[in-house]
C-alpha cells in the first residue's frame, strides 16, 4: 500500500472519478450494448472500464463498493494474476455510475434455481441471463456476488492487457509475442531489453484485444492465499476517505430525523429549533424533518428540539408482539423453502428431539453515521456518499432535483 503512487500529474476524468492519465484495458471490450464510461482526453486513450495503465503503475476502477468485505483486495489480486504486476502496487478506486459496470452474477441469481444443487446447465443459463443486468444498468454491490461477478471478468481484463502490451513490445524488439515475458509491470525480451508497460500502453490501445487463455490455478501467486487489505494502511493511519470526511468550501450541514415507525408524521412544531443559534431552516421531509445549520453540532441539537407527533406503526410495537406474529405464521403454508431434499414428514426410527430457538432482531445498520454531501447548481448535481448502487443513487437524485441522470455525478466513498 505504501508504494502506491498518489493520483497526480496528467489527469483523465472517468465520470465522477479522477485518475492519472493513461490507457484503460479490460474485458468489457468484448461485451456489446453498454457504453464505456471512460472518456479519452488529449493523448490518453480508454479501451474499457476497468484497468488503467499510467506512468505511475496500474489503477483498477472498481464498480464494487468497498464496505469492509475486502472486494478491492480480491479484485486487485484477480488483475495482478494475469497482468504480472505486484498486487500491492495496484491502486483501486471506485468507479462512476455506468451501465458498463452491471452485476451479471446478481441478475443471474434471479433465475429460480436451487443454489445448493445448481447443475452446469443451470449455471450456464445464469451466466447468459446475467447479461440482462446491463439493460437495467444494474450496478450493485450485494448478494455476496462480487467475486462471482469478477472472478473471470477481471482475470480476462488483466490477460487481455498483458497480451496487447506484449504485441507492441514484439513489434519494437523484433521478437515474437510468445518469446517475451512479463514481470512486475514490464515486458522482457530474450536479449534483456526491458520495456515498462507505461511506454507501451498508448500503442497497445490501438490493437484489437487479442484472444487469451487464462492461466492455470497452479501458477497463481495471490488467489487462494491470505492477503492484507489494500485499504488497510490508509484506514489505520486515518487517511481513508469515508462519506463524512468530504468537506466543501462554505458548505452547510444538515441533520435528519425520520419516523422511527416508517409511517410519517401527524404534525411537527419547529419553532424552538428555528430560534436556536446557527440554524438556517427546517425542512419537511414527509416522514420526518431535516435541520440545516452552519455546523454539525447545531444541526444535531436543533433537530432533536423539533416537537414531532409520529403516526403509529402498523406492526406490533414490541419485540414480544413481533415474535407472536412470527409464531402464528408457522401454522400457515410456507412462502419460501430453503431446501427441498430429505423426508422430514416421514416416520423415522430413534428418539425425536424437539426444541425451540429464538434470537433477537438484528439491526441491519451501518457502523458509520449515514451521510452524504451534495453540491447543486442549476444544471448539475455532484454527490459524494458511500453506497451500494451508484446508478440507483444517480437516478434518484436526478429525479429529486429535476435533472437528467447524466447531469448527476456520483462519487462513491468507502463505507464503514
N, C-alpha and C positions, 0 to 999 in steps of 0.2 A: 504493500500500500504506500510506503514511504517513497517508492521510486516512481510513483505515478506522477506524470507531469501535469501541472495545472493548465487549465484552458486559457490559452493566450495566443499571441501573435495573430496570424490571419484568422478571421472568423467566418463561419458559414452557418447560416440560420437553418434550423430544422424545425419549422413550426414555432413552438414555444421554447425549444432548446437551442442554446448557442454552443457550437462545437468547433474546435480548432479546425481550420481549413484542411481539407483532404479529399480522399476518394472513398466512396462507400461501396461495399460489396455485400452480397447476401443471396439467399435462396429465393427471395421474392421475385427476382428477375424471371423465374420460370413460371410464376403464377399470374395468369391474366385476370383482368377485371377490376383491379383496385390500383389507384394511382400511387406512385412513390411519393411520400411526403417530404423527402429531402430535396431541397431546391439548390441547384448548382448556381454559384455566383462567381463571377470572374473566371479564373482558370481552374476552379475547383469543380470536379465532376462527381455526381452522385449516381451510383448504379442501382442502389436499392435502400432498404430501410434499416439495416441492422449494424453493419460494421463499417467504421470509418478509419482509414489509414491516414495518419498525419505525420508531420515531421517529428512529432514527439512520441509516436507509437501508435497504439490501436485503441479506439474507443468503440464500445458496444452501446448502441442505442437500444435500450430495453423497453419493450411495450408492457412488461410486467412490473407492478409496483412492488418495491422493497418495503415490506411491513414487518420485518423481523424473521421471516421464514427462510431467508438466505437465497432467494431466487437469483439475485445479481451475482452471487458467488458461483452457483451452479451453471448459470448461463455463460459466465466468463470461462469456466472450465470447458464447456462444450465447444466454444470457439477456439480456445487455446489448443485443444487436442488436435485439430486439423490445420490450424493456421501456423503452427510451430512458433508460437510466442510464449513467453513465460506468463503463466496465469496471473501472477500478481502485477504484471505490467500492463494489464488491460484496465482502462478506465471505463466504468459503467455509469451511464446516466439514463434518466427516464426519458422515454420518447414522447412526442406530442400526440394529441388525438388524431388518429388517422385510420382509414379503412384497411390499410396495409397491415395493421397490427391485430387483425382479427384472431380470436381464440378458437381455433378449429377443434381442439380437443374438448373444450367445454360444450360447444354446439353439437358435436358428435355424440355426446353423452345423452342428448335428448331422445335418441332412439331407444325404444322400450326393450332393451336387452338386460338380462340379469348379470350384474357385474362379476359375480364370483364364478360364473360359468360361461363367459363370453367365448364364442368359437372364433377361429381365424377368419371365417367368412363374415361374421358379425363385426369383427374388429375392422375389416376392410371396408364394410359399409359405413361404419362410424367415421372412418378417415375420409371417405368420399363425401359423406354428408357434412363433414366439418367445413368444407369449402363454402357452405351456405352462410357461414358466420360473416363473411365479408359483405354479403348483401345487406346485412343488418348493421354493419360497422361494429360488430361485437368485440370491442377491445375491452377485455375484462381480466382482472386477476381474481381468481376464485375457484372453488370446487377442487382444490388441490390438483389443478391441471397444468401448472406452469411447466413442470418437467416433461409431462406428456406432450405438451404443445411444442416445446422447443427441442426435444431430445434429438430428433433427426434434422429438424429445420436449421438449427444453429450449427450443427456439425457440417451440413451441406454448405452453409454460408462460409464457414472457415475454409473448407476444402476447395470451393469454387474460387475464392480469393487467392488461395495458395497457388493453384494451378495456373490462374491467369497471370500472376506475378512471375511464375517460372517461364511462361511462354515469352514474356517480354525479355526476361533475362537470357533466354535461349537465343533470341534474335540479336541481342547485343554481344554475346560471347561466342556464338557460333556452335555451341553445344546443343544437343537435343534436350528437350524438357526432362526426359526420364534419366538423363545423366546428371541433372542438377539436384542439389539437396537444399533443404530449408532448415534453418536453425535460428532461434532467438531473433526473429524478425528480419532475417536476411536470406538471400539466395546465394548459395556457394557453388562455384563451378569446379570441375576437376582440376583446373590449373591453379586453384587457390583464390581466384577472383571472388570478392565478397561484395554483393550489391544489396544495400538496405532496401526494405520494402518501400520506404518513402520515395526513393529515387525511381522506382518502377511503377508506382501507383497510377500516375496520370496516364501513362501509355496503356497500362492494364485495363483501364476503364474503357478503352476503345475496342477491346477484344470481346467477342461474343463469349459469354460464360461457358467454359468447357464442361463436358460431362465428367463426372467424378465418381470414384468408388470410395466409400467411407472405409476408414481403417479398421482393422480387426481389434476387438476389445483387448487382446493380449498386449497391444502396443500402447494402451492408454497410460498416460502419466498422472492424470488428475482424477478422472472419473472413477468412482468406486472407492475413493480414498477420502480420509478426513482432511478437510481443508479449513484454515482460518477464514473468517468472513472478510470479503474485500472492503467492507464498510466499517470494520471493527476499530481500526486506529482512529478514524475521524470521530466515531461515536465516543470512544474513550476520552479523546482529547477535547471534546466539546466543539469540534469543527463541523460536524454533520449538520445539514440544514433540514429542519423539520418545518412544517407549515407555520408554526407560531414564531419561528425565527425570522420570517420575512418582514422587513420594516421598510416602508417607503417614506420619502420626504413629505412632511406635512400631513401624514395620514391621520384619520380619526380612528377611534376604537369603538367597538360595539360588543355588547353582551346580550345574549338571547335567553329568554325564559319561556319554554314551551309547556304545553299541558302535560302534566305527569300521567294523565289518563288518555291522552290522544283523542280527546273529544271537544277541544276548543274551549272558548270562554263564554260565560253569560255576559259578563261586563268586566271592565277594569277602570281603576282610578289612578292616573299617573301624576296627579298634581304635586305630590310630595317629591317624586323623582325629578320632575321638571325644575323644581326650585333648588335642587342640590347644585353645588359648585361644579363647574367644568362639564355640565351636561348640556348637550346641544339639542336633544329631542328624543321623543319616544315614538316608536312605530308600532302600529297594529299589524301583527303577523297572522291574524286569523285564529290560529291555535295557540297564540302566545304573543309576547311583546319583545321588542328589542330597544335597547337604550344606546344612543350614540353619544360619545363623550370625547374629551380631549386625551384621556388616558384609560388604561385598562381598569385600574382600581375604581375610578369614578363610575365607569360603566357598570362594573360588577356590583358596587354598592347601590347604585340607583335602581338597577333592575329588580333587586330584592325589595326595594321600597315601594314598588308598584303593587297596589291592592287589587288582587285578581279573584274573581268568583268563577272557579272552574266548573265546567259541566261534568256531571257524574259519569263514571265508567259504565260500559255496557257488559263488563265481565266482573266476576267476583273481586272484591277489593282486598281480600286477604289470601295468603298462601294456602291456608286450610280450605277456603272456599274453592280455590282453583283445583286443588287435589281432589276434592269431592266431585267436581265435574269430570276430571280425568278418569276417576274410578268408575263413574257412571257410564262413561263412554266405552268401557271394556265389554259391556253387555251388548253393544251394537256390533254390526258387521265391520270387520277391519277395512280401513280405507287405504292401507299400504301393507305390503308384505315384504319383509326383509329377506327371507329365504323361503323356498317352496319345496325343499327336499326333506326327507325323513317322513316318519309316520307318527306324529305326535298324538293323534287321536286314537291310535290302536292300543289294545291291551298289551302290556309288557310284563314279563316276569321280574320279580325283585321288589324292593321296598320303594314306595313312592314318597318322595320328599317334597314338601310344599313350604314355600317361604315367600314373603313379600318384601320387596326392597323399594325404597324411595329416596330420592336425593332432592335437595332444594333447587329452585330455578337458578340457572347460571346467567348472570348479566353479560350479554354479548356486547361489552362496552370497550372503548379504547382506553389505553393507559394514559395517553396524552390528552390534553383538552381538545375537544372538537373545534376546529378553527379553519378559517380561510381568509385570504387577503384579496381584495379586488380593486382594480383601477379602471374607472369608466370614463370614457369620453363620448362625444356624440355619435361616433361611428365605429367605436372599438371598445372591447372589454378584455382586460387581462386578469386572469385568476390564478392564484398560487394556493395549492392545498394538497394535502395527502388524500388520495382517492384510489379506488379500485377500477374505475371505468372512465377514463378521460373523455371518450366520445359522448357518454351519457351526461357528464358534467358540462361539456361544451354545449350540447343541445338544450339542456335545462336552463343554463344561464342565458343563452341566446334568446330563448322564448321569454324569459323573465324581463329582459330589458328591451325586447323588440328588435333584436339584431338577427342577422343570418349566422349560422354556426361558424362559417369561415371568418367572421368578424370577431370571434372569441378565441383568445389564446389561453390555453391551459398549461400551466407548469406544474407537474406532479412532483411533490417533495417526498422525502422519506416519511414513513408513518411509524408511530410507536404504540 
